[in-house]
Amino acid sequence: MVCCGLLTAKKEPVPLKSIEVEVEVKDHVATVTSTLQYENKEKNPIEAVFVFPLPGDAAVCHFSAKVGQTEVVGKVQEKQKAREEYDDALSSGQQAFLLEESEQSPDIFSLSVGSLPPGESASIRLEYVTELAVQADDGLRFCLPAVLNPRYQPQGSEGGSGSGGSAQIVSVPACLVPYSLSFSARVSSPRPVSKVESNCSLDPVQYLNAEHTQATVRLAARHKFDRDVEMLVYYQDSHQPTAVVEAGQTSAQPGSLMGDLAVMLSLYPDFPPVSVASCGEFLFLMDRSGSMDFSMGSGKQAQSRIGSARDTLLLLLKSLPMGCYFNVYSFGSSYEHIFPKSVEYSQKNMEEALKQVEKMNANMGGTEILQPLKHIYSQPCIPSQPRQLFIFTDGEVDNTKQVVDLVKENSGSHRCFSFGIGEGASSALISGVAKEGGGDAQFITGTDRMQLKVMQSLRFSLQPAVVDISVTWDLPKGISVTPLSPPITSLFQGQRSLLYAQLTGESSGVTEGCVTVKYSLAGQPSQNQLHFSLKPTEDSGLTVHRLGARTLIRSLEMKERELRGQSNEGVKEKVVEVSVQSGVSSSFTAFIAVNKGSGEAIQGPLLRRHVPAPKDLHFDMLMCDDEMCIYDVITPCSTEDCCALSSYSQDTDEDEEYEDEDCVDAAPLPSQPPRDPMLQLISVQRASGSWVLEPTLATVLGKTSEEVAKPKPASVNQEVWATILALIWLHGFKMEAQMEWQLLAMKAVSWLQAQKAPCLTECVEAGNALLGSKVLKDALGL
């Protein structure tokens, strides 16, 4: 039998043909519309099931299906009721469409296209809104998840598939993805757009006006599905607080969430100057599961994830302040720690930790992150040493909600900073633990330098904790406020905080409101205010209402999990009520659309077809047993089979065929590149912040040991001289990486000042002469 159309590795036709994505970015919010084209080329009706990723904080707010000339718009229902309606429709021969969120993780969705007749096409349209995260370099990050790696399910946890269980993820290497992706974005803001960058090939940015406040960009043709589509948008003067007031739905009841005004406040707190903390308990939790051995990028010199993580730990350990405590944990199927409990930061303890870090490999099996977290939280906190937890993981777990809930339970005792490494890292996990732990989340993909993003988080952790945070509203008489966001638990200098609220009632005359954020920093009371107009913004649709509803839904869902086993039905009912009223999906609801058509039943046995999602090609190299692999993954095939399975039959247009060169065998990882000279220099810095004269230092400076020692002023000891040379080299030759070495350089300067060394001006002049640089003494901070 000759099969037509695209085939899976099981030689089943794949009904999904293409995905078209259009993004509308307005300031720091994106509205995303995805259109999925399906076609049934089989002789029987089919049910196509596609499991795919979305951003973890996305608010899915529209779902419709068009079959022929008939369009059916989905409605939000309680999940079990929606499933029953879907099953009833299929059993009666009707077409039905079901879109639901995974019960394990809010960044995984399942789309079921049921009873698509032979020869019929269907167009599925879904829409969601999401906030753009602020990055370390002030770019706003939009990510279209395109890679869905199999999620690791901890041993003993509940798995399964079907109704009420985990969605079955079927995935294939990027070269086997049998459908196309097109992507375009329109960016607009009151402030000029400086630039738009991406980890994927883009057509040149087109500016739509002379002010550069509007621009469009498109993904270059033939995206290979080997990475998530990441877009970074940069605005001029991006750190300006803003407010967007949005009119309610005219058809909604006044006094309801969708009928009232909604406001979104974007706040950038401006703190008074404070000194960097010199205390704290710093805990580093490193993922050493098998997938951490994968490459960070596709180039021959690309570093492995675990290699980049080791270098980052080196930088972190060298940048810690004297007087703090620390420990390093690593995990896979089990977990380890370098010290039985946190130890004081000293030269001896730092050297022991770095010795163990150098030996860390990605050889610990699965991704059991819950148990090491439980162990960490069971350890007593050290008095006067605020606990700061740094989590590094590629984020492929199946118990996301359990992990996030555990971090929230312990949020009063620590701050949590998280880092998602590589393609397919779960945004729900990485962003969730940081949000509930009062910290910051960063994603590191492709050629990103992990060190830059991690050091920003270390700077955040060294800021004194902001306490006694309160938000007060000053609104005209006749208008009341209902917060939709949970209370603010953390604030950092330069970090954005978003607040959503519902405004009920009307005012005569006064058209301005004011919100005040009060807090205490280092024992000093402070406050920031934002005055805003109550006049609704034009053409904003219902974006703010939907994001506000999503924020409220996520808070209620977490409350429901906290009360599980107790009297929590009222909370679940409230989630369903808000979800149905706002048209925003939740873990307790689903979108259902039924095409009743002419009422005639579709004839023939119904065949189920799982549409494969792309996974990181490296997953083909994982060796795993039945206990670790929770999903049926389509096995990799030879290059010959691979290309045969991913091509069209003879009756398909030639220009739509996949080219053979896109299909490659899983190659072994490239050998690791030599260590960066800057990291070599940092590796020999002492815990106190100083350097000593030694061969490694001389090598980095490009000199022999004799050449380095000879120009030293006679009245200066070798340690002071070596430290000044290291600082001159960093300032003279590595200013582009200043964000990475700034903290350890400050520590070196503090050490020098404590030495009260003579002739510092003479030392700097001699150092410049030796290294051929022109660094001023003041620039060094001396």
C-alpha positions, -999 to 999 in steps of 0.1 A, spaced: 0 0 0 14 34 -9 7 61 18 2 96 6 11 128 25 37 131 52 46 101 74 57 95 109 84 70 117 56 45 121 46 52 85 13 69 96 3 100 76 7 133 95 -23 156 90 -7 188 102 7 207 72 17 242 84 18 266 113 15 303 107 23 327 136 16 364 137 28 384 167 16 419 176 40 435 202 27 466 219 53 479 243 60 450 266 30 428 258 25 404 228 -7 391 212 1 359 193 -22 343 167 -13 308 155 -31 292 125 -26 254 121 -36 239 87 -47 203 88 -56 180 58 -68 144 59 -54 125 29 -65 91 42 -95 70 32 -110 71 67 -119 99 91 -91 107 116 -86 123 150 -53 143 150 -37 149 184 -9 175 186 9 182 219 29 215 218 45 241 241 34 276 248 49 302 271 42 293 308 25 326 315 5 328 283 -33 336 285 -50 315 258 -80 336 249 -94 325 215 -99 292 197 -117 285 165 -119 260 136 -128 265 100 -138 235 79 -146 244 43 -167 276 46 -179 269 81 -162 285 111 -168 273 146 -157 294 175 -146 276 207 -160 283 241 -145 277 275 -161 250 297 -152 231 328 -126 206 316 -145 173 323 -177 187 307 -157 198 276 -141 163 273 -175 147 275 -190 170 249 -160 163 226 -164 125 231 -201 127 225 -196 146 193 -171 121 179 -193 91 189 -222 107 170 -200 113 139 -197 151 143 -165 171 139 -151 184 172 -120 204 184 -106 203 219 -78 225 233 -66 219 269 -38 227 292 -17 199 307 -25 191 343 12 187 351 26 220 336 9 251 323 33 254 293 21 223 276 -12 222 256 -29 194 237 -50 201 206 -74 173 194 -89 176 159 -117 150 158 -135 133 129 -118 151 100 -134 134 70 -114 119 41 -101 146 18 -112 174 41 -91 204 53 -94 223 86 -78 255 98 -74 259 135 -68 294 150 -57 300 185 -47 333 201 -29 341 234 -14 371 251 18 372 271 41 396 288 77 400 275 104 393 301 131 419 307 166 405 301 200 414 316 208 438 288 173 455 290 160 437 259 124 424 261 123 387 253 95 370 233 99 333 229 78 311 206 85 276 219 91 254 189 111 226 206 92 202 229 115 177 245 101 147 264 96 157 301 113 136 327 88 120 351 102 112 386 100 76 397 69 69 416 49 98 403 16 94 384 20 92 346 -3 77 321 -22 93 293 -57 100 282 -83 119 300 -72 131 334 -36 122 329 -5 135 311 -8 143 274 12 119 253 42 137 238 53 123 205 84 140 193 110 137 165 144 152 157 142 186 141 151 173 106 120 150 106 94 177 115 69 172 87 52 207 87 63 242 80 65 273 102 61 309 92 65 338 117 60 375 114 59 402 141 48 438 142 63 459 170 49 493 182 56 514 212 54 551 224 92 549 225 115 543 194 124 507 187 162 506 188 167 471 173 151 437 170 174 406 173 167 369 171 185 335 176 170 326 142 176 341 108 153 371 102 146 392 72 158 428 77 137 449 101 113 472 83 105 505 101 70 518 93 75 555 103 103 581 106 101 580 144 109 542 144 81 536 169 66 509 146 85 481 128 78 447 112 101 416 110 97 381 95 114 348 101 136 338 71 122 309 51 127 272 60 130 273 98 145 240 107 127 235 141 161 229 159 155 258 183 128 279 199 122 312 181 135 339 204 130 376 196 146 404 216 131 439 213 150 469 224 134 503 231 150 536 239 144 547 275 129 513 284 130 518 322 100 542 322 71 533 345 38 531 325 1 525 330 -24 511 305 -61 516 313 -85 495 291 -122 497 286 -144 467 295 -164 446 271 -196 464 262 -216 432 263 -203 423 298 -221 431 331 -209 463 348 -192 453 380 -178 421 365 -141 416 356 -147 419 319 -173 447 322 -152 471 342 -120 491 334 -88 471 339 -54 487 345 -19 473 340 10 491 358 46 486 348 68 498 377 106 502 378 115 510 414 142 535 418 161 528 450 182 552 471 219 542 470 228 513 493 259 493 499 262 458 484 256 431 511 287 414 524 267 385 540 243 358 529 240 320 524 245 312 487 233 278 476 239 266 440 218 237 427 232 223 394 214 200 370 237 171 361 212 150 342 222 134 309 207 162 287 231 187 303 258 171 281 242 186 250 258 215 231 247 251 238 248 259 201 253 243 167 288 255 159 319 234 161 333 254 190 300 254 209 304 245 246 283 219 263 256 230 288 274 214 317 307 230 306 291 264 305 275 258 339 310 249 354 325 281 341 295 300 355 300 284 389 337 294 388 327 331 382 300 329 409 323 314 435 350 340 428 325 368 431 311 359 465 318 384 493 341 375 522 320 368 553 292 349 535 284 311 536 279 288 506 274 253 494 270 236 460 244 209 452 240 188 421 213 165 410 201 139 385 182 108 395 198 114 430 216 144 445 249 153 460 264 182 480 300 193 483 298 201 520 274 184 545 261 219 554 269 255 543 304 266 551 320 300 556 336 314 524 373 311 527 403 303 504 404 267 516 366 261 512 366 279 478 394 258 465 377 226 477 345 236 460 362 245 427 381 212 427 348 193 429 331 216 404 358 208 378 349 171 381 311 177 375 298 159 345 263 153 331 263 117 343 236 115 370 206 102 350 172 119 351 160 152 364 148 146 400 148 182 413 122 179 440 142 158 465 173 181 466 150 211 471 133 193 500 167 186 515 178 222 511 147 235 528 151 211 556 184 227 565 182 255 592 189 290 580 220 307 593 212 337 615 220 371 598 228 353 565 199 357 541 195 325 520 199 329 482 192 298 460 204 296 424 190 268 403 205 258 370 185 233 349 175 225 313 140 223 329 126 191 314 105 177 343 70 164 345 61 176 380 64 213 375 35 223 397 49 203 426 83 220 424 68 255 421 45 248 451 74 236 472 94 268 464 63 289 473 59 271 507 94 281 516 94 316 500 96 332 534 130 318 541 149 325 509 151 341 475 152 318 444 170 327 411 165 303 382 183 297 349 168 277 320 195 262 299 191 252 263 162 247 239 130 234 252 135 244 289 102 247 306 92 283 310 66 273 335 92 257 358 120 284 353 97 314 356 75 298 382 102 290 409 117 325 405 83 343 408 72 323 438 107 325 453 109 363 450 139 361 427 146 365 389 144 341 360 168 340 330 169 318 299 201 309 282 200 295 246 222 293 216 252 315 218 240 334 249 268 338 275 254 322 307 278 342 328 263 376 318 228 367 329 238 349 360 259 378 373 229 401 370 210 377 393 240 376 417 239 414 418 202 412 426 209 387 454 235 411 469 210 439 471 195 442 506 161 425 508 132 450 503 107 444 531 73 458 543 61 462 507 27 478 503 6 492 474 -19 519 480 -43 534 454 -55 570 453 -86 571 430 -113 596 425 -145 593 445 -169 568 430 -141 544 417 -130 514 437 -101 490 430 -99 452 431 -63 439 428 -59 410 404 -22 404 411 -10 388 443 9 411 467 44 421 456 69 400 476 102 412 461 116 443 444 150 448 428 167 479 414 161 480 377 137 451 376 101 455 363 71 447 385 37 443 368 4 450 386 -31 443 373 -63 456 389 -100 460 382 -115 495 385 -152 496 393 -175 527 392 -174 561 376 -161 595 385 -173 630 376 -145 654 367 -113 639 380 -95 619 353 -63 608 371 -53 581 396 -22 574 415 -5 543 429 21 544 456 45 515 464 60 518 499 88 496 512 117 495 536 153 491 523 182 487 546 161 500 574 151 532 555 114 537 545 111 547 508 83 550 482 77 553 445 46 569 429 30 566 395 3 591 383 -18 578 354 -48 589 333 -80 570 338 -89 575 301 -89 541 284 -63 535 258 -76 531 222 -73 499 202 -59 478 231 -86 451 226 -90 431 258 -53 424 263 -51 439 298 -83 422 309 -71 388 297 -36 392 313 -53 403 345 -76 373 344 -47 350 337 -28 364 368 -59 359 390 -64 324 377 -28 313 384 -30 327 419 -63 308 426 -49 276 411 -20 277 435 -43 284 464 -64 254 453 -33 231 453 -24 244 488 -59 235 501 -60 202 482 -76 176 505 -93 203 525 -124 223 516 -112 237 483 -142 233 460 -150 270 463 -116 280 450 -119 256 420 -153 269 412 -139 305 413 -112 295 388 -138 280 364 -160 311 368 -132 336 360 -120 314 332 -154 310 315 -162 347 321 -129 360 306 -125 333 279 -90 325 292 -80 289 297 -70 273 330 -60 239 344 -97 233 352 -112 244 319 -108 237 282 -118 251 248 -144 231 230 -158 236 195 -183 213 177 -192 216 141 -227 202 138 -228 209 101 -256 193 82 -263 168 110 -251 139 89 -228 115 107 -192 111 93 -189 74 81 -160 50 87 -138 39 115 -121 68 133 -82 66 133 -60 85 158 -29 102 145 -4 118 169 13 148 153 50 148 163 65 180 179 102 188 173 127 179 199 164 187 204 183 164 181 206 155 210 178 136 226 185 108 201 217 102 219 202 97 254 204 62 267 175 57 291 157 28 306 119 23 309 118 39 343 133 71 331 115 75 297 79 84 303 67 90 268 68 70 236 93 89 216 96 81 179 130 65 176 157 80 154 162 65 120 191 63 96 197 92 73 183 73 44 151 63 62 149 98 78 148 116 45 125 90 29 99 93 57 99 131 57 93 136 20 61 138 0 47 112 -23 50 115 -61 17 134 -64 30 162 -41 44 195 -55 82 192 -57 88 227 -42 73 215 -10 97 186 -5 121 185 24 157 186 13 180 158 22 208 179 36 185 190 65 185 154 77 217 144 95 227 117 118 231 127 155 268 136 155 289 133 186 294 165 206 324 186 194 355 186 217 352 214 242 369 247 233 399 259 253 390 280 283 386 317 277 416 338 289 394 359 312 381 327 329 417 316 332 426 348 350 395 346 373 404 309 381 435 320 399 420 349 419 420 342 457 389 343 478 400 376 494 400 392 459 438 393 454 460 377 428 495 363 432 524 362 407 522 328 391 526 313 356 489 312 348 486 350 354 517 356 332 502 335 304 470 354 304 489 387 303 509 374 273 542 376 292 568 354 308 570 352 346 602 372 345 587 399 323 558 403 347 580 404 379 607 427 366 588 461 364 574 458 400 581 489 421 605 479 449 583 492 477 553 471 466 548 434 475 541 408 448 505 402 457 496 439 453 515 441 420 497 410 407 463 423 417 469 457 400 481 439 368 450 417 368 427 448 372 445 467 344 441 438 321 404 434 328 398 472 323 421 475 293 411 444 273 378 430 286 355 460 291 329 443 269 325 417 296 325 441 325 291 430 338 307 395 343 338 405 362 326 437 380 318 421 413 351 403 416 370 434 406 352 454 434 364 427 458 400 431 445 398 469 449 385 465 485 414 442 492 439 467 478 424 495 499 427 474 530 464 468 523 471 506 524 498 499 498 522 527 489 530 539 453 497 528 437 500 555 411 535 543 402 522 507 401 494 516 376 518 535 354 543 505 354 514 481 347 502 501 317 537 503 303 541 465 307 507 456 291 505 484 265 473 499 279 462 533 291 440 526 321 436 554 345 440 549 383 406 564 389 390 540 364 402 511 386 384 526 416 416 532 435 
